[in-house]
C-alpha cells in the first residue's frame, strides 16, 4: 500500500478508525482494509457482570489507576482509584497502579509517595509493582516509529521534531460508554479537527500516547475515569487500533462538584461547580490531617454518584461485593461535607472508648501529624488552629507532653455524639487544657457570690479524690453525691462550672470536662475563682 506523503493530501488510513458519514452510518473502508464495525451494542447488566463486551469479551478484568505525581492525591483521583478497585474486586480481576510521571518538571518523588500512602490509607492495595512511565521511554519511542513506518504518524513538517498522529478527516467517532451510553463525537469537534501530537520535540511521549500504549501493553480491559476524559476516548480509540491493541470498555464518571452555597445577601442557592480549593479540603492528606477515619472517608467516597444496598459504613471488601457499576449516576455528585460529618459522628458515637483513645494517642505521638494539626494555618473555608482554639503551637506541645490515658478517656467519652472528626477532639483537648480567658461581664453572671459559694463546696469534695482515681466515672459519682447533699440540679450551676473551668459556658458534660481539664488544673481554676 502506498504511504501518504508528509504534508500532502491526508487520507484516512488509520486501522480501526470508523469511517462514517455525519449520520453515523458505516462507509466502506479504504481499499485494502477490512470494513470495521462501530463500537456500539446494547449494554446489559449481564455484560458487566460477565466482564464481557466489545473487544475484551471473555478476558479477565484488569483495571488501572494512573495518577500523575504533580501534587497530592486529589479527592477526585482517590474516588477514581476506588471505583477501579471495587470494580476489579467485584469481578475477581486485578487492580494495577501506573505512575504517569512523564512531566519531568512537575513530577516529584514526594508526591508519588503521597499517592501510594493515600491509597494505602484508604485500604486499597494493588496487584504487582507500580509501573513508572519515566522508565518506559524506549518503548514509547519504538511504538511511535512503528506508526511512522506505517504512515499512520508523521514528523512535524515545520521541523520542530514533534510527531503527530493522523486522525480521520471527517465523520463521527463513536464511544460506547457504560455510564453515558452512546456518545458520538464529530471529528471536527475532536481536538479542533486536527492531528495531534503524540511525541514532543524533546522525544517525550504525550499523555494520550503513553496512556494508550500502557493500557494496551498491560492488557487493561476496562477504563473507569472522569468524564473530562470523554473527548480523549474518541481520539484514543483510533490510536488503540492503529497499534493493534484491543479497545477497553469505557466508564466516564461525572466529576465531583463542591457543595452548593447560599448567597448571604440574596439567599440564592448557587451550585458548587467543579471541585476546587475554594470549596475547602480537596486532597486525601487534608482529610487525614483533619482527623477523619479512613474507612468512613472511603465509604463516603464510594457513595459519590453511586448507590448501594446499605448506608452502613462497611469495610472495603464488603463494599466491593455490593458494588454495581450500572448504578453510577450520569450527573455530577457533590462533596457532601454534611453527609461526611454525619457518618463520622455516627462512627465516633458507636466506637469503643479504648479504640478512640488509641487513635488519639497515635495522633498526639506522631510528630508529623501533631505538627500538621497545631500549625494548621487554615484555609479560606476553615480557620487555622490558633483561630479555632486560641492556643499557640508551643502551648499545645506542652499539653501534649503531659496528657495521660485518663485524660484521653474523658476526652473520648465526652466527644461522643458531638465530634465530627478526631481533629475536633484534639482541638477540644488543647483548648480545655490551655489557660482560660475570662470576661469581666460574664463573671458577674457565672461567678456571682451565690455560685462562688456553691462551687467552693464542690471544690472541697473534688479535693478528696486522689490523683490516681481522677476519672470521668469517679467525677460523675462525686457530682451526683454533691447534688443530693446540697439539693441542687446540674442546670442550676452547670454553665457556671464550665465557665469557671474554661471561660465558656457550653461544652462537654461536666464529669468529662473535668476529666479532660485534669485534677490539678480543675482544683486550681476553681480555687482561683471561688477563693479570689
C-alpha positions as CSV (number, residue, x, y, z in Angstrom):
1,X,0.0,0.0,0.0
2,X,1.3,3.5,-0.8
3,X,2.2,5.5,2.2
4,X,0.8,9.1,2.4
5,X,3.3,11.9,1.9
6,X,4.1,14.2,4.7
7,X,2.4,17.5,4.1
8,X,0.4,16.1,1.2
9,X,-3.3,15.4,0.9
10,X,-4.4,13.4,4.0
11,X,-6.1,10.1,3.6
12,X,-8.0,8.1,6.2
13,X,-5.7,5.1,6.6
14,X,-5.8,4.5,10.3
15,X,-6.6,0.9,11.0
16,X,-9.7,0.7,13.2
17,X,-10.9,4.3,12.6
18,X,-14.6,4.2,12.0
19,X,-15.3,5.8,8.7
20,X,-18.8,7.2,8.9
21,X,-21.0,9.9,7.4
22,X,-22.5,12.5,9.6
23,X,-25.4,10.3,10.4
24,X,-23.0,7.7,11.8
25,X,-23.7,5.0,9.1
26,X,-20.6,3.0,8.3
27,X,-19.0,3.6,4.9
28,X,-16.7,1.3,3.1
29,X,-13.2,1.3,4.5
30,X,-10.2,2.4,2.5
31,X,-9.3,0.0,-0.3
32,X,-7.3,-2.9,1.0
33,X,-8.6,-2.7,4.6
34,X,-11.5,-4.7,6.0
35,X,-14.7,-2.9,6.9
36,X,-14.9,-2.2,10.6
37,X,-17.9,-2.3,12.8
38,X,-18.8,0.6,15.2
39,X,-18.2,0.1,18.9
40,X,-21.8,0.1,19.8
41,X,-24.2,-2.6,21.0
42,X,-26.8,-2.7,23.8
43,X,-25.4,-2.6,27.3
44,X,-26.8,-5.1,29.8
45,X,-26.0,-5.9,33.4
46,X,-25.1,-9.4,32.2
47,X,-22.4,-7.8,30.1
48,X,-20.9,-6.1,33.1
49,X,-21.0,-8.9,35.5
50,X,-19.5,-11.3,32.9
51,X,-16.8,-8.7,32.3
52,X,-17.7,-9.1,28.6
53,X,-18.5,-6.9,25.7
54,X,-16.7,-5.5,22.7
55,X,-13.1,-6.4,22.1
56,X,-12.4,-7.5,25.7
57,X,-15.0,-10.3,25.9
58,X,-14.1,-13.3,28.0
59,X,-10.9,-11.7,29.3
60,X,-10.1,-11.4,33.0
61,X,-10.8,-8.0,34.2
62,X,-7.8,-5.7,34.6
63,X,-8.2,-2.1,35.5
64,X,-5.7,0.6,36.4
65,X,-5.3,3.8,38.4
66,X,-2.9,6.1,36.6
67,X,-2.2,9.3,38.5
68,X,0.4,12.0,37.7
69,X,2.6,12.8,40.7
70,X,2.4,16.5,40.3
71,X,0.6,17.1,43.6
72,X,-1.1,15.3,46.5
73,X,-3.7,12.6,45.9
74,X,-6.9,14.6,45.0
75,X,-10.3,13.6,46.2
76,X,-11.4,13.1,42.5
77,X,-8.4,10.9,41.9
78,X,-9.0,8.9,45.1
79,X,-12.6,8.3,44.0
80,X,-11.4,7.2,40.6
81,X,-9.0,4.8,42.2
82,X,-11.7,3.4,44.5
83,X,-14.1,2.8,41.6
84,X,-11.5,0.9,39.7
85,X,-10.5,-1.1,42.8
86,X,-14.1,-2.0,43.7
87,X,-14.8,-2.9,40.1
88,X,-11.8,-5.2,40.0
89,X,-12.6,-7.0,43.3
90,X,-16.3,-7.4,42.3
91,X,-15.2,-9.1,39.0
92,X,-12.4,-11.1,40.5
93,X,-9.9,-9.1,38.5
94,X,-6.7,-7.1,39.0
95,X,-6.1,-3.5,40.0
96,X,-2.8,-2.2,38.8
97,X,-1.1,1.1,39.6
98,X,0.7,3.2,37.0
99,X,2.5,6.4,37.8
100,X,2.4,8.7,34.8
101,X,5.5,10.8,35.6
102,X,6.5,11.9,32.1
103,X,6.2,15.6,33.1
104,X,9.7,15.8,34.5
105,X,9.3,19.5,35.6
106,X,6.3,18.9,37.8
107,X,6.6,15.3,38.9
108,X,8.1,14.9,42.3
109,X,9.0,11.7,44.4
110,X,7.3,13.1,47.4
111,X,4.0,13.3,45.5
112,X,4.5,9.7,44.3
113,X,4.9,8.6,47.9
114,X,1.9,10.7,49.0
115,X,-0.2,8.9,46.3
116,X,0.9,5.5,47.5
117,X,0.3,6.4,51.1
118,X,-3.1,7.8,50.3
119,X,-4.2,4.7,48.6
120,X,-3.0,2.5,51.4
121,X,-4.7,4.7,54.0
122,X,-8.0,4.2,52.2
123,X,-7.5,0.4,52.2
124,X,-6.5,-0.1,48.6
125,X,-3.7,-2.4,47.6
126,X,-2.6,-3.0,44.1
127,X,-1.5,-6.1,42.1
128,X,2.2,-6.3,41.3
129,X,4.6,-3.5,41.3
130,X,3.7,0.0,40.2
131,X,4.8,0.9,36.6
132,X,6.6,4.2,36.1
133,X,6.2,5.8,32.7
134,X,9.5,7.6,33.1
135,X,11.2,4.2,32.8
136,X,9.5,3.2,29.6
137,X,10.7,5.9,27.1
138,X,12.3,3.3,24.8
139,X,9.0,1.5,24.5
140,X,7.1,4.7,23.6
141,X,9.7,5.8,21.0
142,X,9.7,2.4,19.4
143,X,5.9,2.4,19.1
144,X,6.0,5.9,17.6
145,X,8.5,4.8,15.0
146,X,6.2,1.9,14.1
147,X,3.4,4.3,13.5
148,X,5.6,6.5,11.3
149,X,6.8,3.4,9.3
150,X,3.1,2.5,8.7
151,X,2.3,6.0,7.5
152,X,-0.1,6.5,10.5
153,X,2.0,9.3,12.1
154,X,4.4,11.9,10.8
155,X,7.1,14.3,11.9
156,X,6.2,17.9,12.1
157,X,6.8,19.3,8.6
158,X,7.9,22.6,10.3
159,X,11.0,20.8,11.7
160,X,10.2,21.0,15.4
161,X,10.9,17.3,15.9
162,X,7.4,16.6,17.3
163,X,5.4,13.6,15.9
164,X,1.7,13.8,15.0
165,X,-0.9,11.0,14.9
166,X,-3.2,11.1,11.9
167,X,-6.9,11.5,12.7
168,X,-9.7,10.9,10.1
169,X,-10.6,13.9,8.1
170,X,-14.4,13.6,8.6
171,X,-17.2,11.5,10.1
172,X,-18.2,10.5,13.5
173,X,-16.2,8.8,16.2
174,X,-18.4,6.7,18.5
175,X,-17.6,5.8,22.1
176,X,-19.7,3.1,23.7
177,X,-19.5,4.5,27.2
178,X,-21.1,2.4,30.0
179,X,-22.1,5.4,32.0
180,X,-23.0,8.0,29.4
181,X,-24.3,5.5,26.8
182,X,-23.6,6.0,23.1
183,X,-21.6,9.2,22.6
184,X,-21.0,10.4,19.0
185,X,-18.3,13.0,18.5
186,X,-17.8,14.7,15.2
187,X,-14.3,14.5,14.0
188,X,-14.5,18.2,13.5
189,X,-15.0,18.6,17.3
190,X,-12.2,16.3,18.3
191,X,-9.2,18.3,19.2
192,X,-10.0,21.1,16.8
193,X,-10.3,19.0,13.7
194,X,-6.5,18.4,13.7
195,X,-4.0,15.6,14.0
196,X,-2.5,15.7,17.5
197,X,1.0,15.4,18.9
198,X,1.9,12.0,20.3
199,X,5.6,12.7,20.8
200,X,7.0,16.1,21.8
201,X,10.0,17.7,20.2
202,X,12.2,16.5,23.1
203,X,11.3,12.9,22.4
204,X,9.0,12.5,25.4
205,X,5.5,10.9,24.9
206,X,2.3,12.9,25.4
207,X,-0.4,11.7,27.8
208,X,-2.6,10.3,25.0
209,X,0.2,8.1,23.5
210,X,1.8,6.8,26.7
211,X,-1.7,6.2,28.2
212,X,-2.8,4.0,25.2
213,X,0.5,2.1,24.9
214,X,0.5,1.2,28.6
215,X,-3.2,0.3,28.6
216,X,-2.5,-2.0,25.6
217,X,0.7,-3.5,26.9
218,X,-0.8,-4.1,30.4
219,X,-3.9,-5.7,29.0
220,X,-6.3,-3.2,30.5
221,X,-9.9,-4.4,29.9
222,X,-11.9,-1.6,31.5
223,X,-11.2,2.1,32.0
224,X,-13.0,4.0,34.7
225,X,-12.2,7.7,34.8
226,X,-13.6,11.2,35.0
227,X,-15.9,12.4,32.2
228,X,-13.4,15.2,31.5
229,X,-11.6,12.4,29.5
230,X,-14.6,11.6,27.3
231,X,-13.2,13.6,24.4
232,X,-9.9,11.8,24.8
233,X,-11.6,8.5,24.3
234,X,-12.7,9.5,20.8
235,X,-9.1,10.3,19.9
236,X,-7.6,7.2,21.7
237,X,-9.8,4.6,20.0
238,X,-8.1,5.2,16.6
239,X,-4.8,5.1,18.4
240,X,-5.5,1.8,20.1
241,X,-6.4,0.2,16.8
242,X,-3.5,1.8,14.9
243,X,-1.2,0.0,17.3
244,X,-3.1,-3.3,17.2
245,X,-4.5,-3.1,20.8
246,X,-7.9,-4.2,21.8
247,X,-10.1,-1.3,22.8
248,X,-11.1,-1.4,26.5
249,X,-14.6,-0.7,27.8
250,X,-15.0,2.9,29.0
251,X,-16.8,4.2,32.1
252,X,-16.6,8.0,32.2
253,X,-17.8,9.1,35.6
254,X,-19.2,12.6,36.3
255,X,-16.8,14.8,38.2
256,X,-17.2,15.8,41.9
257,X,-18.6,19.3,42.5
258,X,-18.4,21.5,45.5
259,X,-21.3,21.8,47.8
260,X,-23.9,24.4,47.0
261,X,-23.6,27.8,48.7
262,X,-26.1,30.3,49.8
263,X,-25.7,34.0,48.9
264,X,-25.7,35.9,52.2
265,X,-27.4,38.9,50.7
266,X,-30.0,37.4,48.3
267,X,-30.4,34.0,49.8
268,X,-30.0,32.5,46.4
269,X,-28.6,28.9,46.4
270,X,-25.6,28.6,44.0
271,X,-24.3,25.4,42.5
272,X,-20.9,24.5,43.8
273,X,-19.3,23.9,40.4
274,X,-16.2,21.8,39.8
275,X,-14.4,21.0,43.0
276,X,-11.6,23.4,43.8
277,X,-9.7,24.7,46.8
278,X,-12.3,27.4,47.3
279,X,-14.6,24.6,48.5
280,X,-12.2,23.6,51.3
281,X,-10.1,20.5,51.6
282,X,-9.5,18.8,48.2
283,X,-6.8,16.2,48.8
284,X,-6.8,13.0,50.8
285,X,-4.0,14.2,53.0
286,X,-6.2,17.1,54.1
287,X,-8.8,14.7,55.4
288,X,-6.2,12.6,57.1
289,X,-4.9,15.7,59.0
290,X,-8.4,16.9,59.8
291,X,-9.0,13.6,61.6
292,X,-11.4,11.6,59.5
293,X,-11.3,7.8,59.9
294,X,-10.1,6.2,56.6
295,X,-12.9,3.6,56.4
296,X,-15.5,6.3,57.0
297,X,-13.9,8.5,54.4
298,X,-13.6,5.6,51.9
299,X,-17.3,4.8,52.3
300,X,-18.1,8.5,51.7
301,X,-16.1,8.5,48.5
302,X,-17.7,5.3,47.3
303,X,-21.1,6.8,47.6
304,X,-20.3,9.9,45.4
305,X,-22.5,9.2,42.4
306,X,-23.2,5.6,43.4
307,X,-25.9,3.7,45.2
308,X,-25.6,0.6,47.4
309,X,-28.0,-1.7,49.2
310,X,-26.8,-0.3,52.6
311,X,-26.0,3.1,54.1
312,X,-23.9,1.5,56.8
313,X,-20.1,2.0,57.0
314,X,-18.6,-1.3,55.9
315,X,-15.1,-2.5,55.1
316,X,-13.7,-2.3,51.5
317,X,-14.2,-6.0,50.8
318,X,-17.9,-5.8,51.8
319,X,-18.3,-2.7,49.7
320,X,-16.8,-4.5,46.7
321,X,-19.3,-7.3,46.9
322,X,-22.1,-4.7,46.9
323,X,-20.6,-2.6,44.1
324,X,-22.8,-2.3,41.0
325,X,-21.2,-0.4,38.1
326,X,-24.5,0.2,36.5
327,X,-25.7,2.3,39.4
328,X,-23.3,5.1,38.5
329,X,-25.1,8.4,38.2
330,X,-24.8,10.4,35.0
331,X,-25.0,13.6,37.0
332,X,-22.1,15.2,39.0
333,X,-22.0,14.3,42.7
334,X,-21.2,16.9,45.4
335,X,-18.5,16.8,48.0
336,X,-21.2,16.4,50.7
337,X,-19.4,17.6,53.8
338,X,-22.5,17.4,56.0
339,X,-23.0,13.8,54.9
340,X,-19.4,13.0,55.7
341,X,-19.6,14.7,59.1
342,X,-22.8,12.8,59.9
343,X,-21.2,9.5,59.0
344,X,-18.2,10.3,61.1
345,X,-20.3,11.4,64.1
346,X,-22.1,8.1,64.0
347,X,-18.8,6.3,63.8
348,X,-17.3,8.1,66.8
349,X,-20.5,7.7,68.8
350,X,-20.5,3.9,68.4
351,X,-16.8,3.3,68.6
352,X,-15.4,1.7,71.8
353,X,-13.7,4.2,74.0
354,X,-10.4,2.3,74.0
355,X,-10.4,2.5,70.2
356,X,-10.8,6.2,70.3
357,X,-8.1,6.6,72.9
358,X,-5.6,4.6,70.9
359,X,-6.4,6.8,67.8
360,X,-5.9,10.0,69.8
361,X,-2.6,8.7,71.3
362,X,-1.4,7.8,67.9
363,X,-2.1,11.3,66.6
364,X,-0.5,13.0,69.6
365,X,2.5,10.7,69.5
366,X,3.1,11.1,65.7
367,X,5.3,14.2,65.4
368,X,4.4,14.8,61.8
369,X,0.6,14.5,62.5
370,X,0.9,16.7,65.6
371,X,2.9,19.4,63.8
372,X,0.4,19.4,60.9
373,X,-2.5,19.9,63.4
374,X,-1.2,22.5,65.7
375,X,0.5,24.5,62.9
376,X,-2.5,24.4,60.6
377,X,-2.8,27.8,59.0
378,X,-6.4,27.2,57.9
379,X,-8.0,28.0,54.5
380,X,-10.5,30.4,53.1
381,X,-13.2,28.0,54.3
382,X,-11.6,26.8,57.6
383,X,-10.0,28.8,60.4
384,X,-6.5,27.9,61.4
385,X,-5.6,26.1,64.7
386,X,-5.0,29.3,66.7
387,X,-8.2,30.9,65.4
388,X,-10.1,27.8,66.4
389,X,-8.6,27.3,69.8
390,X,-6.8,30.4,71.0
391,X,-3.9,28.1,71.7
392,X,-0.4,28.6,70.4
393,X,1.7,25.6,69.0
394,X,4.0,25.9,72.0
395,X,1.1,25.7,74.4
396,X,-0.3,22.8,72.5
397,X,3.0,20.9,72.7
398,X,3.1,21.5,76.4
399,X,-0.3,19.9,76.8
400,X,0.6,17.0,74.5
401,X,3.7,16.2,76.6
402,X,1.6,15.9,79.8
403,X,-1.5,14.1,78.6
404,X,-2.3,10.7,80.0
405,X,-4.8,7.9,79.4
406,X,-7.3,9.1,81.9
407,X,-7.5,12.5,80.2
408,X,-7.9,10.9,76.7
409,X,-10.6,8.5,78.1
410,X,-12.5,11.5,79.3
411,X,-12.0,13.3,76.0
412,X,-13.2,10.3,74.0
413,X,-16.3,9.8,76.2
414,X,-17.1,13.5,76.2
415,X,-16.7,13.7,72.4
416,X,-19.3,11.0,71.6
417,X,-22.3,12.4,69.8
418,X,-20.6,15.7,69.3
419,X,-17.3,15.3,67.5
420,X,-17.3,15.0,63.6
421,X,-13.7,14.0,63.5
422,X,-10.6,13.4,65.6
423,X,-9.3,16.8,64.8
424,X,-12.2,18.3,66.6
425,X,-11.3,16.1,69.6
426,X,-7.7,17.3,69.6
427,X,-8.9,20.9,69.4
428,X,-11.1,20.3,72.4
429,X,-8.1,18.8,74.3
430,X,-5.8,21.7,73.7
431,X,-8.4,24.4,74.2
432,X,-9.6,22.9,77.5
433,X,-6.2,22.3,78.9
434,X,-4.9,25.8,78.0
435,X,-5.2,28.7,80.4
436,X,-8.8,30.1,80.0
437,X,-9.6,33.7,79.3
438,X,-12.4,35.2,81.4
439,X,-14.7,38.1,80.5
440,X,-15.5,40.5,83.4
441,X,-19.0,41.0,82.1
442,X,-19.6,37.2,82.2
443,X,-18.1,36.9,85.6
444,X,-21.0,38.9,87.0
445,X,-23.3,36.2,85.7
446,X,-21.4,33.0,86.2
447,X,-19.3,33.9,89.2
448,X,-21.7,35.8,91.5
449,X,-21.5,35.3,95.2
450,X,-24.0,32.5,95.4
451,X,-22.4,30.5,92.6
452,X,-18.9,31.0,94.0
453,X,-20.1,29.7,97.4
454,X,-21.7,26.6,95.8
455,X,-18.7,25.9,93.7
456,X,-16.5,26.4,96.7
457,X,-18.4,23.5,98.4
458,X,-17.9,21.4,95.3
459,X,-14.2,22.2,95.3
460,X,-14.0,20.7,98.8
461,X,-15.4,17.4,97.6
462,X,-13.2,17.3,94.5
463,X,-10.1,17.8,96.6
464,X,-10.9,14.5,98.3
465,X,-10.4,12.5,95.1
466,X,-6.9,11.0,95.0
467,X,-4.9,11.7,91.8
468,X,-5.0,8.1,90.9
469,X,-8.8,7.9,91.0
470,X,-9.5,11.1,89.0
471,X,-11.7,9.8,86.1
472,X,-14.9,10.6,84.4
473,X,-16.7,7.8,86.3
474,X,-15.4,9.0,89.7
475,X,-16.3,12.6,88.9
476,X,-19.8,11.6,87.9
477,X,-20.2,9.8,91.2
478,X,-18.9,12.8,93.1
479,X,-21.2,15.3,91.3
480,X,-24.3,13.1,92.0
481,X,-23.4,12.9,95.7
482,X,-22.8,16.7,95.8
483,X,-26.2,17.4,94.1
484,X,-28.0,15.1,96.6
485,X,-26.3,16.6,99.7
486,X,-27.0,20.2,98.6
487,X,-30.4,19.6,97.0
488,X,-29.1,21.0,93.7
489,X,-29.6,20.2,90.0
490,X,-27.0,20.4,87.2
491,X,-28.9,23.1,85.4
492,X,-28.5,25.4,88.4
493,X,-24.7,25.5,88.2
494,X,-23.6,23.7,85.1
495,X,-23.0,26.8,82.9
496,X,-21.2,28.5,85.8
497,X,-18.9,25.5,86.5
498,X,-18.0,25.2,82.8
499,X,-17.3,28.9,82.6
500,X,-15.0,28.8,85.7
501,X,-13.1,25.9,84.2
502,X,-12.8,27.0,80.6
503,X,-14.0,30.6,80.2
504,X,-17.1,29.5,78.1
505,X,-20.5,28.2,79.3
506,X,-21.1,25.5,76.8
507,X,-19.2,22.3,76.1
508,X,-18.7,18.7,77.4
509,X,-20.7,17.1,80.1
510,X,-19.3,18.2,83.4
511,X,-17.7,15.0,84.6
512,X,-16.0,14.5,81.2
513,X,-14.9,18.2,81.1
514,X,-13.1,17.9,84.5
515,X,-11.6,14.7,83.3
516,X,-10.1,16.4,80.3
517,X,-9.0,19.5,82.2
518,X,-7.3,17.3,84.8
519,X,-7.2,17.2,88.6
520,X,-4.5,19.9,89.1
521,X,-6.0,22.4,86.7
522,X,-9.6,21.8,87.9
523,X,-8.7,22.4,91.5
524,X,-6.5,25.4,90.6
525,X,-9.1,27.1,88.4
526,X,-12.0,26.6,90.8
527,X,-9.8,27.7,93.7
528,X,-8.7,30.9,92.0
529,X,-12.3,32.0,91.3
530,X,-14.1,30.7,94.4
531,X,-11.4,31.9,96.8
532,X,-10.4,35.1,95.0
